[in-house]
Amino acid sequence: VQPQLADRAARPHPHGRDLSDVVWGGDRFVAVGYSVTQWSLDAVTWEMAIHEGTHLNSVAWTGAAFVAVGDGGVILRSPDGASWSQVQGPTSANLTGIAWGGGELVMVSEDRQAFRSADGLAWDPLPIPAPQGALRGVVYADGGFCIFGDAGTVIVGSGTSWAPLGGANHSYLHIESMAALGGRYYLQVGGR
């Protein structure tokens, strides 16, 4: 075992609860998951807050606040990743993804809805083309958002202009997660 690996293994790290997502914001990492939020300045030593019974699925950094979304329409907001307050959301459906870009937040739900907000406090419905399956997440890259989900659902756009990604029929794909790099989107697919 290399000394740096042994040293790192002895330090505290995120543990004890399942984590769903992590984001870098300002000067820290924030991770969310089952009944927990965690934050760290160095990704080695982590502080944890318990949110019993709250399954958080995704988190975004707006430049001023962290916004986390989860099951049952839960939305939490924090200026620092340590202290959180609940925000009244627009739905009680499971919220599965959130992303920040172009001065706005976009979040999606399992029941095929999308919403937008400038600050994570007030939410408006986002008129997107009818998805074929449950929405699983959203990413922002190259000046636009990409919403993805079950039955091959991929919807791209920003502002008031949204369209399904054309091409071959991919209804058999269940897109679990997506990343954007260099003008390309990379998908993780699975079965349901």
C-alpha positions in Angstrom: 0.0 0.0 0.0 1.3 3.4 -0.9 1.7 5.8 2.0 -0.6 8.4 0.6 -3.4 5.8 0.1 -3.0 4.5 3.7 -3.0 8.1 5.0 -6.1 9.0 3.0 -8.0 5.9 4.1 -7.5 6.9 7.8 -9.1 10.4 7.3 -12.9 11.0 7.6 -14.9 10.9 4.4 -18.5 10.9 3.3 -20.0 7.7 4.8 -22.9 6.1 6.6 -25.6 7.0 4.1 -26.2 6.6 0.4 -25.2 9.6 -1.7 -26.9 10.6 -4.9 -25.1 13.6 -6.2 -22.2 16.0 -5.5 -21.4 19.5 -6.7 -18.6 22.0 -6.4 -19.8 25.5 -5.5 -17.8 28.6 -4.4 -15.2 27.1 -2.1 -16.7 23.7 -1.2 -18.1 20.4 -2.2 -21.7 19.6 -1.3 -23.1 16.1 -1.5 -26.7 14.9 -1.0 -28.4 11.6 -0.6 -30.7 9.6 1.6 -31.6 11.7 4.6 -28.3 13.6 4.5 -26.4 16.6 3.2 -22.6 16.8 3.5 -20.1 19.5 2.8 -16.3 19.7 2.6 -13.7 22.3 1.8 -11.1 19.7 0.7 -13.1 16.5 -0.2 -11.2 14.8 2.6 -12.9 16.0 5.8 -16.7 16.2 5.6 -19.4 17.7 7.8 -22.9 16.1 7.8 -26.5 17.3 8.4 -29.3 14.7 8.8 -32.7 15.4 7.1 -34.6 12.3 8.4 -37.0 10.8 5.9 -35.8 13.1 3.1 -34.3 11.4 0.0 -32.4 14.0 -1.9 -31.6 13.1 -5.6 -29.7 16.1 -7.0 -28.0 19.4 -6.1 -26.9 22.5 -8.0 -24.9 25.6 -7.2 -26.3 28.9 -8.5 -23.3 31.1 -7.6 -25.2 32.3 -4.5 -26.9 29.2 -3.0 -27.0 25.4 -3.1 -30.4 24.0 -4.1 -31.2 20.3 -3.5 -34.2 18.4 -4.8 -35.7 15.1 -3.8 -38.6 12.7 -3.4 -42.0 14.0 -2.5 -41.3 17.4 -4.2 -38.8 18.4 -1.5 -36.6 21.4 -2.2 -33.9 22.5 0.2 -31.8 25.7 -0.2 -28.6 26.7 1.5 -26.1 29.6 1.2 -23.2 27.5 2.5 -24.1 23.8 2.3 -24.2 23.6 6.1 -27.5 25.2 7.1 -30.6 24.3 4.9 -34.1 25.6 4.7 -37.1 24.0 3.0 -38.6 25.8 0.0 -42.3 25.5 -1.0 -42.2 23.6 -4.3 -44.6 23.4 -7.3 -45.2 19.7 -7.1 -45.3 16.7 -4.7 -43.9 14.4 -7.3 -40.4 13.0 -6.9 -37.8 15.6 -8.1 -35.0 13.8 -9.9 -32.6 16.4 -11.2 -31.6 20.0 -11.1 -29.0 22.1 -13.0 -27.9 25.8 -13.1 -27.0 27.7 -16.3 -27.7 30.8 -18.2 -28.9 32.6 -15.0 -31.6 30.0 -14.2 -32.3 26.7 -12.5 -34.1 23.9 -14.3 -35.4 20.9 -12.3 -37.3 17.8 -13.5 -39.6 15.3 -11.9 -40.4 11.6 -12.3 -43.9 12.5 -13.4 -42.6 14.2 -16.6 -42.7 17.8 -15.5 -40.0 20.5 -15.7 -39.8 23.8 -13.8 -37.5 26.9 -13.8 -36.4 29.4 -11.2 -34.0 32.3 -11.1 -33.2 31.8 -7.4 -34.5 28.4 -6.2 -37.3 30.1 -4.2 -40.1 30.7 -6.7 -40.7 28.1 -9.4 -42.6 28.2 -12.7 -43.7 25.4 -15.0 -41.3 24.9 -18.0 -43.2 24.2 -21.3 -41.3 21.3 -22.7 -42.4 18.8 -25.4 -44.3 15.8 -23.8 -41.6 13.3 -22.7 -42.1 9.6 -23.5 -41.0 8.5 -20.0 -40.1 9.6 -16.5 -37.6 12.4 -16.4 -34.3 11.4 -14.6 -32.1 14.5 -14.8 -30.9 17.6 -16.5 -27.5 19.0 -17.4 -26.3 22.4 -18.7 -23.6 22.8 -21.3 -22.7 24.9 -24.2 -25.5 27.5 -23.6 -28.4 25.1 -23.2 -30.0 22.5 -21.0 -30.4 18.8 -21.8 -33.3 17.0 -20.0 -33.1 13.2 -20.1 -35.0 10.1 -18.9 -36.8 6.9 -19.6 -37.9 5.7 -23.0 -35.0 7.4 -24.7 -36.3 10.9 -23.6 -33.8 13.6 -24.5 -35.1 17.2 -24.7 -32.7 20.1 -25.4 -33.2 23.9 -25.2 -33.2 27.0 -23.1 -35.6 29.9 -22.4 -38.8 29.2 -24.3 -37.3 27.1 -27.1 -37.3 23.3 -26.3 -37.3 20.3 -28.7 -36.9 16.6 -28.5 -33.5 15.4 -29.8 -34.2 13.9 -33.2 -32.8 10.8 -34.8 -33.3 7.1 -34.4 -36.0 5.7 -32.1 -34.3 5.0 -28.8 -37.4 4.3 -26.7 -35.7 1.1 -25.3 -33.1 3.2 -23.6 -33.5 4.3 -20.0 -31.0 7.1 -19.5 -29.8 7.1 -15.9 -27.3 10.0 -16.0 -25.6 12.3 -18.4 -22.4 14.4 -18.6 -21.4 17.1 -21.1 -17.9 17.7 -22.2 -16.5 19.4 -25.3 -19.8 19.9 -27.0 -20.8 16.2 -26.6 -23.2 14.5 -24.3 -22.2 11.2 -22.6 -25.0 8.9 -21.4 -25.3 6.2 -18.8 -28.1 3.8 -19.7 -29.8 1.0 -17.8 -32.8 -1.2 -17.8 -36.1 -0.8 -15.9 
